[in-house]
Amino acid sequence: MKIRPVILCGGAGTRLWPNAKKHQAKQFIDFGNWTLLGKTLERVKASIFDAPIISTNAKYLRQVKQHLNKHKIRKFKIVLEPTKRNTAPAILSTALIKDIPNEQPLIFLAADHLIEKVGLFNKAIKKQQKKLTQNNIFIFGIKPTMPSSEFGYFLTKNNKVTRFVEKPKEAKAKQIISKKGYWNSGMFYLRKDSIINNFKKYQPNIYRNCNKAVTKAKYKSNVYYLNKQAFTKATAKSFDYAILEKTKDINAIKLDIPWSDLGSWKEICKMYGKNKRHYFKKKNVFHRPWGSYVNLFNGREFLIKELYIKPKGILSLQKHHHRAEHWVVTQGRPKITLNKKYFTMKPAETVYIPLGAVHRIENPYKIPVRIIEAQVGSILKESDIVRYQDIYGRVK
């Protein structure tokens, strides 16, 4: 029996746009002729997978269908949530649809994860398929590349999960990594009957109401429209809190592969920095007295640049009315002014420049400085620079 992939595609991705009333959901952002949902759909074309199921909502239905058409996926099912109730009701409702047999292996994937070395990922999935039972759950751990407070972690003993830690501070994250802890990727692998049995045991309210929502669902053109009255009564909980923190039968699939949820502009800057040769165009290089910059990608309400600050180069003391900025240092040791703070950065360090903050970059050393910059806002032009000081005489 092939594995049925379920793509959870209802998230809003608000972490990237904390001050925006309207914003793009992360899975649909065009990062340069590709989206995270598109990458996910391409992954599930592998021969080990059956036709995908996408769990989403009415707001995203049109974009989901456009992606399915673009990536030439003809066989699929869509389960439409009438209201947001978090991941537990979404996962259960998808598993309960009629055309899934009880022993069907299901893998739940986020629509907005970037996964490399897909062959190793699929090999790990296939290897564990025979170990799936009517009660157990497999979760995917990613070997940490650094202590991060942006991800949850878990610890194991003999590949059994013994403890979850939710987004610890950096010092705590270091301790967890020293104990061979893994990032919790938020991907789940289990059989349909395991989902049903776990929800019946630990979350009877969610099971009862989701079962009604599916039973009373309307079906048209490959889309299940869940019954709103029943679905709304299901307790809003994440799958982690509803099931994973209650059951003891959780196994870990540990992966040492490049992975990111691109959940912050820091991660997005790193992604562009890693792949900058792919985005580089000579016509997008602009020279300035302090060095140069290249526009790597101009997206919808964001612009990715690489700044090159030559030795002794100093940018003007400035602010912006319409954009915030996120910087990741990739080379050198820039000296930063941020309002009334002064500090020196080193490679791999990041800093956030809020909208309206007075800031400057200086390079007092002999080694050139390179910074990947994400500009985020409504106006991303050079005209949105208010200069206070400039050693090159550009203050008007």
VEXDREN-2710 file (C-alpha; in Angstrom, 1 decimal):
% VEXDREN-2710
k/r/px/py/pz
1/MET/0.0/0.0/0.0
2/LYS/1.3/3.4/-0.9
3/ILE/1.7/6.2/1.6
4/ARG/-1.0/8.9/1.4
5/PRO/0.5/12.4/1.8
6/VAL/-1.7/15.0/3.6
7/ILE/-0.5/18.6/3.1
8/LEU/-1.6/21.0/5.9
9/CYS/-2.1/24.3/4.1
10/GLY/-4.3/26.5/6.3
11/GLY/-1.6/28.5/8.1
12/ALA/-1.4/32.3/7.7
13/GLY/2.4/32.7/8.2
14/THR/1.9/35.8/10.4
15/ARG/5.4/35.7/11.9
16/LEU/6.8/37.3/8.7
17/TRP/4.3/40.1/8.7
18/PRO/3.6/41.1/12.4
19/ASN/2.4/44.6/11.6
20/ALA/0.5/44.0/8.3
21/LYS/-3.3/43.8/8.2
22/LYS/-3.1/42.1/4.8
23/HIS/-0.3/39.7/4.0
24/GLN/0.6/36.6/1.9
25/ALA/0.5/33.3/3.6
26/LYS/4.0/31.9/3.6
27/GLN/3.3/28.8/1.5
28/PHE/2.2/31.0/-1.4
29/ILE/5.0/33.5/-1.4
30/ASP/6.9/33.7/-4.7
31/PHE/10.6/33.4/-3.7
32/GLY/11.8/33.4/-7.4
33/ASN/9.5/31.3/-9.6
34/TRP/8.9/28.9/-6.8
35/THR/6.7/28.6/-3.7
36/LEU/6.9/26.4/-0.6
37/LEU/3.6/24.7/-1.5
38/GLY/4.9/24.1/-5.0
39/LYS/8.1/22.4/-3.6
40/THR/5.9/20.3/-1.3
41/LEU/3.7/19.2/-4.2
42/GLU/6.7/18.2/-6.2
43/ARG/8.0/16.1/-3.3
44/VAL/4.8/14.1/-3.1
45/LYS/5.1/13.1/-6.7
46/ALA/7.6/10.4/-5.7
47/SER/6.6/6.8/-6.4
48/ILE/6.1/5.9/-2.7
49/PHE/3.2/8.3/-2.5
50/ASP/-0.5/8.0/-3.4
51/ALA/-2.6/11.0/-4.5
52/PRO/-2.2/13.9/-2.1
53/ILE/-4.9/15.3/0.2
54/ILE/-4.7/19.1/1.0
55/SER/-6.2/20.4/4.1
56/THR/-7.0/24.1/3.7
57/ASN/-9.7/26.8/4.0
58/ALA/-12.0/28.7/1.7
59/LYS/-9.6/31.7/1.6
60/TYR/-6.8/29.6/0.1
61/LEU/-8.9/27.3/-2.1
62/ARG/-8.3/29.2/-5.4
63/GLN/-4.5/29.4/-4.8
64/VAL/-4.3/25.7/-3.9
65/LYS/-6.1/24.7/-7.1
66/GLN/-3.8/27.0/-9.1
67/HIS/-0.8/25.2/-7.6
68/LEU/-2.2/21.8/-8.3
69/ASN/-2.8/22.7/-11.9
70/LYS/0.6/24.3/-12.3
71/HIS/2.3/21.2/-11.0
72/LYS/0.2/18.9/-13.1
73/ILE/-1.4/17.0/-10.2
74/ARG/-4.6/15.6/-11.5
75/LYS/-5.5/13.2/-8.8
76/PHE/-6.1/14.8/-5.4
77/LYS/-8.6/15.5/-2.7
78/ILE/-9.1/18.8/-0.8
79/VAL/-10.6/19.0/2.7
80/LEU/-12.0/22.5/3.4
81/GLU/-12.1/23.7/7.0
82/PRO/-15.0/26.1/7.5
83/THR/-13.2/27.8/10.4
84/LYS/-9.8/27.6/12.0
85/ARG/-9.6/25.1/14.8
86/ASN/-5.8/24.4/14.8
87/THR/-4.1/21.3/13.6
88/ALA/-5.8/18.5/15.7
89/PRO/-9.2/18.9/14.1
90/ALA/-7.7/19.5/10.7
91/ILE/-5.6/16.2/10.9
92/LEU/-8.5/14.1/12.2
93/SER/-11.0/15.4/9.7
94/THR/-8.7/14.7/6.8
95/ALA/-8.1/11.1/8.1
96/LEU/-11.9/10.5/8.4
97/ILE/-12.8/11.0/4.7
98/LYS/-14.4/8.0/3.1
99/ASP/-11.9/6.9/0.5
100/ILE/-9.1/6.2/3.1
101/PRO/-9.0/2.6/4.4
102/ASN/-8.3/2.0/8.1
103/GLU/-4.7/0.7/7.7
104/GLN/-3.7/3.4/5.2
105/PRO/-0.3/5.0/6.1
106/LEU/-0.7/8.8/6.2
107/ILE/2.1/11.3/6.4
108/PHE/1.2/14.8/7.4
109/LEU/3.4/17.5/5.9
110/ALA/3.4/21.2/6.4
111/ALA/2.9/23.2/3.1
112/ASP/5.6/25.7/4.1
113/HIS/8.7/23.6/4.8
114/LEU/11.8/23.6/2.6
115/ILE/13.4/20.1/2.6
116/GLU/16.5/19.2/0.7
117/LYS/18.0/15.7/0.1
118/VAL/14.5/14.5/-0.6
119/GLY/15.7/11.0/-1.5
120/LEU/17.0/10.5/2.1
121/PHE/13.8/11.8/3.5
122/ASN/11.7/9.4/1.4
123/LYS/14.0/6.5/2.2
124/ALA/13.5/7.1/5.9
125/ILE/9.7/7.2/5.4
126/LYS/9.6/3.9/3.5
127/LYS/11.9/2.1/5.9
128/GLN/9.5/2.7/8.8
129/GLN/6.3/1.8/7.0
130/LYS/6.1/-1.8/8.3
131/LYS/6.5/-0.6/11.8
132/LEU/3.2/1.4/11.8
133/THR/0.5/0.0/14.1
134/GLN/-3.0/0.8/15.1
135/ASN/-1.7/2.9/18.0
136/ASN/1.8/4.2/17.4
137/ILE/2.9/7.5/15.9
138/PHE/6.2/8.5/14.2
139/ILE/7.4/12.1/14.3
140/PHE/10.3/13.6/12.3
141/GLY/13.3/15.1/14.1
142/ILE/15.9/17.3/12.4
143/LYS/19.5/17.3/13.7
144/PRO/20.0/20.9/14.9
145/THR/22.6/23.0/13.1
146/MET/22.6/25.6/15.9
147/PRO/20.9/26.3/19.2
148/SER/17.7/28.1/18.2
149/SER/14.7/29.4/20.2
150/GLU/12.6/29.4/17.0
151/PHE/11.9/25.6/17.1
152/GLY/10.6/23.0/19.5
153/TYR/12.8/20.0/20.5
154/PHE/12.3/16.5/21.6
155/LEU/14.5/14.0/23.5
156/THR/14.6/10.2/22.9
157/LYS/15.6/6.9/24.4
158/ASN/16.1/4.0/21.9
159/ASN/14.3/6.1/19.3
160/LYS/11.2/6.5/21.6
161/VAL/10.3/10.1/22.3
162/THR/10.6/10.8/26.1
163/ARG/10.2/14.5/26.3
164/PHE/9.1/17.6/24.3
165/VAL/10.5/21.0/24.9
166/GLU/8.6/24.0/23.3
167/LYS/10.9/26.7/21.9
168/PRO/13.4/27.0/24.7
169/LYS/15.8/30.0/25.2
170/GLU/19.2/29.6/23.6
171/ALA/21.0/28.5/26.7
172/LYS/18.4/25.8/27.3
173/ALA/18.6/24.8/23.6
174/LYS/22.3/24.2/24.0
175/GLN/21.7/21.8/26.9
176/ILE/19.1/19.9/24.9
177/ILE/21.4/19.6/21.9
178/SER/24.2/18.3/24.3
179/LYS/21.7/15.6/25.2
180/LYS/21.3/14.7/21.5
181/GLY/17.9/16.4/21.3
182/TYR/16.4/17.0/17.8
183/TRP/14.3/19.8/16.3
184/ASN/10.6/18.9/16.2
185/SER/9.7/19.4/12.5
186/GLY/6.0/19.2/13.0
187/MET/5.6/16.3/10.5
188/PHE/3.7/13.2/11.5
189/TYR/3.5/9.6/10.2
190/LEU/0.9/7.1/11.3
191/ARG/-2.0/4.9/10.1
192/LYS/-5.6/6.1/9.9
193/ASP/-6.7/3.7/12.6
194/SER/-4.0/5.0/14.9
195/ILE/-5.4/8.6/14.4
196/ILE/-8.9/7.4/15.2
197/ASN/-7.9/5.3/18.2
198/ASN/-5.8/8.1/19.7
199/PHE/-8.5/10.7/19.3
200/LYS/-11.2/8.5/20.7
201/LYS/-9.0/7.8/23.8
202/TYR/-7.6/11.3/24.4
203/GLN/-9.9/13.8/22.7
204/PRO/-13.4/12.4/22.5
205/ASN/-14.9/15.9/21.9
206/ILE/-12.7/16.5/18.9
207/TYR/-13.4/13.0/17.5
208/ARG/-17.2/13.3/18.0
209/ASN/-17.5/16.7/16.3
210/CYS/-15.0/16.1/13.5
211/ASN/-16.8/12.8/12.7
212/LYS/-20.1/14.7/12.4
213/ALA/-18.4/17.4/10.3
214/VAL/-17.1/14.8/7.8
215/THR/-20.3/12.7/7.8
216/LYS/-22.4/15.8/7.0
217/ALA/-19.8/17.2/4.6
218/LYS/-20.7/18.2/1.0
219/TYR/-18.5/16.8/-1.7
220/LYS/-18.1/18.5/-5.1
221/SER/-15.2/18.5/-7.7
222/ASN/-12.7/16.7/-5.4
223/VAL/-13.4/19.0/-2.5
224/TYR/-14.9/18.0/0.9
225/TYR/-16.8/21.0/2.4
226/LEU/-16.8/20.1/6.2
227/ASN/-20.0/20.9/8.1
228/LYS/-19.5/24.2/9.8
229/GLN/-21.8/23.7/12.7
230/ALA/-20.2/20.4/13.8
231/PHE/-16.6/21.5/13.0
232/THR/-16.9/24.7/15.1
233/LYS/-17.8/22.6/18.1
234/ALA/-14.5/20.7/18.0
235/THR/-12.0/21.9/20.6
236/ALA/-9.3/24.1/19.0
237/LYS/-6.0/22.4/19.8
238/SER/-2.8/21.6/18.1
239/PHE/-2.0/17.9/17.4
240/ASP/1.0/18.2/19.7
241/TYR/-1.1/19.2/22.7
242/ALA/-4.1/17.1/21.9
243/ILE/-2.3/13.8/21.2
244/LEU/1.5/13.8/21.3
245/GLU/1.8/15.1/24.9
246/LYS/-0.7/12.4/26.1
247/THR/0.3/9.2/24.3
248/LYS/3.4/7.2/25.2
249/ASP/3.7/5.4/21.9
250/ILE/5.7/7.9/19.9
251/ASN/8.7/7.0/17.8
252/ALA/11.3/9.3/16.2
253/ILE/12.6/9.3/12.7
254/LYS/15.9/11.2/13.0
255/LEU/17.1/13.1/9.9
256/ASP/20.3/14.9/9.2
257/ILE/19.2/16.9/6.2
258/PRO/18.9/20.6/5.3
259/TRP/15.5/21.7/6.5
260/SER/13.8/25.0/7.3
261/ASP/10.3/26.3/7.8
262/LEU/11.5/29.7/6.5
263/GLY/9.6/31.1/9.5
264/SER/11.6/34.2/9.9
265/TRP/13.3/36.8/7.6
266/LYS/16.6/35.6/9.2
267/GLU/16.0/32.1/7.7
268/ILE/14.9/33.6/4.4
269/CYS/18.0/35.8/4.2
270/LYS/20.2/32.7/4.9
271/MET/18.4/30.8/2.1
272/TYR/19.0/33.6/-0.4
273/GLY/22.6/33.9/0.8
274/LYS/23.2/30.2/0.3
275/ASN/21.7/30.4/-3.2
276/LYS/22.8/33.9/-4.2
277/ARG/24.5/32.7/-7.4
278/HIS/21.2/31.5/-8.7
279/TYR/19.6/35.0/-8.2
280/PHE/22.6/37.2/-9.1
281/LYS/22.3/39.3/-12.3
282/LYS/24.9/41.9/-13.2
283/LYS/22.3/44.4/-14.2
284/ASN/21.1/44.5/-10.6
285/VAL/24.4/45.6/-9.2
286/PHE/24.6/49.2/-8.0
287/HIS/27.7/51.0/-6.9
288/ARG/27.9/53.5/-4.1
289/PRO/30.8/55.4/-2.4
290/TRP/30.8/52.9/0.5
291/GLY/30.8/49.8/-1.8
292/SER/27.9/48.3/-3.7
293/TYR/24.7/46.3/-3.4
294/VAL/22.9/43.8/-5.6
295/ASN/19.2/43.2/-5.7
296/LEU/18.8/39.4/-5.5
297/PHE/15.0/39.2/-5.6
298/ASN/12.2/41.7/-5.6
299/GLY/9.1/40.0/-4.2
300/ARG/5.7/41.2/-3.1
301/GLU/6.3/43.7/-0.3
302/PHE/9.9/42.4/0.3
303/LEU/13.3/42.9/-1.4
304/ILE/16.4/40.8/-0.8
305/LYS/19.8/42.5/-1.3
306/GLU/23.4/41.7/-0.7
307/LEU/25.4/44.6/0.6
308/TYR/29.1/44.9/0.1
309/ILE/30.9/47.4/2.3
310/LYS/34.5/48.0/1.4
311/PRO/37.2/48.5/4.1
312/LYS/36.7/51.9/5.7
313/GLY/33.3/52.2/4.0
314/ILE/30.5/53.9/6.0
315/LEU/26.9/54.1/5.1
316/SER/24.9/57.2/6.0
317/LEU/23.1/57.6/9.3
318/GLN/19.6/57.1/8.2
319/LYS/16.0/55.9/8.7
320/HIS/13.1/54.7/6.6
321/HIS/9.4/55.7/6.8
322/HIS/8.0/52.7/4.9
323/ARG/10.1/49.6/5.6
324/ALA/11.8/47.6/8.2
325/GLU/15.0/45.6/7.6
326/HIS/16.5/42.3/8.6
327/TRP/20.3/41.8/8.3
328/VAL/22.4/38.6/8.3
329/VAL/26.2/39.1/8.3
330/THR/28.0/36.7/6.0
331/GLN/31.5/38.2/6.0
332/GLY/33.5/40.7/8.1
333/ARG/32.8/42.5/11.3
334/PRO/30.5/45.5/10.7
335/LYS/30.0/48.1/13.3
336/ILE/26.3/48.9/13.8
337/THR/24.5/52.0/15.0
338/LEU/20.9/51.3/16.0
339/ASN/19.2/54.3/17.6
340/LYS/21.4/54.9/20.7
341/LYS/23.0/51.4/20.6
342/TYR/26.5/50.7/19.2
343/PHE/27.8/47.2/18.6
344/THR/29.9/45.0/16.4
345/MET/28.6/42.0/14.6
346/LYS/30.3/38.9/13.2
347/PRO/29.4/36.3/10.5
348/ALA/26.1/34.4/11.0
349/GLU/24.8/37.1/13.5
350/THR/21.5/38.9/12.7
351/VAL/19.8/42.1/13.6
352/TYR/16.4/43.6/13.1
353/ILE/16.0/47.3/12.1
354/PRO/12.5/48.4/12.9
355/LEU/10.6/50.8/10.8
356/GLY/11.7/54.4/11.7
357/ALA/14.8/53.3/13.6
358/VAL/17.9/55.4/13.0
359/HIS/20.8/53.1/11.9
360/ARG/24.1/52.9/10.1
361/ILE/26.7/50.3/9.0
362/GLU/30.4/50.9/9.2
363/ASN/33.4/48.8/8.2
364/PRO/36.4/50.0/10.1
365/TYR/38.5/46.9/9.3
366/LYS/40.6/45.6/6.3
367/ILE/38.2/42.7/5.5
368/PRO/35.2/43.6/3.3
369/VAL/31.7/43.2/4.9
370/ARG/28.9/41.3/3.2
371/ILE/25.3/41.4/4.5
372/ILE/22.2/39.8/3.2
373/GLU/19.4/42.3/3.8
374/ALA/15.6/41.7/3.7
375/GLN/13.6/44.9/3.3
376/VAL/10.0/44.5/4.3
377/GLY/7.3/47.2/3.8
378/SER/5.1/49.1/1.4
379/ILE/7.8/51.2/-0.3
380/LEU/11.1/49.5/-1.1
381/LYS/12.9/52.2/-3.1
382/GLU/16.0/54.2/-2.5
383/SER/13.8/57.3/-2.2
384/ASP/12.7/56.1/1.2
385/ILE/15.9/57.1/2.9
386/VAL/16.1/60.0/5.3
387/ARG/19.8/60.8/5.9
388/TYR/21.1/62.6/9.0
389/GLN/24.9/62.2/8.5
390/ASP/26.9/61.1/5.5
391/ILE/30.7/61.4/5.0
392/TYR/30.2/61.4/1.2
393/GLY/28.1/64.7/1.3
394/ARG/24.7/63.2/0.4
395/VAL/22.7/64.9/3.1
396/LYS/20.3/67.4/1.6
END
